[in-house]
Amino acid sequence: MLELDLDDGTCRRIERTAASAGVPTATVVLVALETTRVAGALAEQIGLTTHQIAGRLDETAAAPVPRGIDPPAVRRLREYARALARGASKPEGSCTSPLTLHVPAALLGPWALTAAQEGVHLERWAAETLAAASLDRMHWEIAAAYAGVSLEAWATLSVARALSDREP
């Protein structure tokens, strides 16, 4: 669990995004933090800008996804993806500071490592990242969930495919 001290402008952006997307505020925050972290990590490793990475991921997320094997665990993720795409949730509560955020362990570890690499506490990294984050990347989370993988795995595979398609 994180307690994030957010400025009023960041809270208003989060609330507007949650309301327009029809998703819970916490989902907007989790997705914004993870998409920002993943895009930055890929850009650093590959030598592209985060803008170039985001463009490739936007293209991949917009492409039709062929339906494949559909085991029960993947069905649950695909239902989550469909729910996000429908925007059927009513945003829960408002964004107030401090914002209490329940973070899954699968995200908490990578976030803590990123914060440590940047030399800041996790809560500060999260608050500063959110203040500058793009909040319009829910389609990446939808594509990853529909593919049955984590956002990081989906983004890594998507960028690798895009780069290999360009190889002679």
QUIBEL-V844083 format. One record per residue. N is the residue number from 1. RES is the residue in three letters. NEAR is the number of other ideal C-beta (glycine too) atoms within 10 Angstrom. Layout:
n = (N N)
res = (RES RES)
near = (NEAR NEAR)
This chain:
n = (1 2 3 4 5 6 7 8 9 10 11 12 13 14 15 16 17 18 19 20 21 22 23 24 25 26 27 28 29 30 31 32 33 34 35 36 37 38 39 40 41 42 43 44 45 46 47 48 49 50 51 52 53 54 55 56 57 58 59 60 61 62 63 64 65 66 67 68 69 70 71 72 73 74 75 76 77 78 79 80 81 82 83 84 85 86 87 88 89 90 91 92 93 94 95 96 97 98 99 100 101 102 103 104 105 106 107 108 109 110 111 112 113 114 115 116 117 118 119 120 121 122 123 124 125 126 127 128 129 130 131 132 133 134 135 136 137 138 139 140 141 142 143 144 145 146 147 148 149 150 151 152 153 154 155 156 157 158 159 160 161 162 163 164 165 166 167 168)
res = (MET LEU GLU LEU ASP LEU ASP ASP GLY THR CYS ARG ARG ILE GLU ARG THR ALA ALA SER ALA GLY VAL PRO THR ALA THR VAL VAL LEU VAL ALA LEU GLU THR THR ARG VAL ALA GLY ALA LEU ALA GLU GLN ILE GLY LEU THR THR HIS GLN ILE ALA GLY ARG LEU ASP GLU THR ALA ALA ALA PRO VAL PRO ARG GLY ILE ASP PRO PRO ALA VAL ARG ARG LEU ARG GLU TYR ALA ARG ALA LEU ALA ARG GLY ALA SER LYS PRO GLU GLY SER CYS THR SER PRO LEU THR LEU HIS VAL PRO ALA ALA LEU LEU GLY PRO TRP ALA LEU THR ALA ALA GLN GLU GLY VAL HIS LEU GLU ARG TRP ALA ALA GLU THR LEU ALA ALA ALA SER LEU ASP ARG MET HIS TRP GLU ILE ALA ALA ALA TYR ALA GLY VAL SER LEU GLU ALA TRP ALA THR LEU SER VAL ALA ARG ALA LEU SER ASP ARG GLU PRO)
near = (7 18 12 23 12 21 12 10 9 23 18 13 19 23 17 14 22 26 14 13 20 16 24 15 22 19 20 27 25 19 25 25 23 26 25 21 22 26 25 14 19 23 17 11 11 15 8 17 11 16 9 16 23 21 13 19 25 14 11 21 20 9 9 5 13 5 8 8 6 10 8 6 9 16 11 12 16 18 12 15 20 13 16 21 18 10 14 10 15 10 21 11 12 12 23 12 13 12 22 11 17 9 19 9 6 10 16 14 11 15 19 14 13 20 19 12 10 12 8 15 12 17 15 14 22 28 22 16 21 24 12 9 23 12 20 16 22 22 19 23 24 21 23 27 23 21 20 19 16 18 23 18 13 22 26 17 14 22 22 12 12 16 12 8 7 7 5 2)
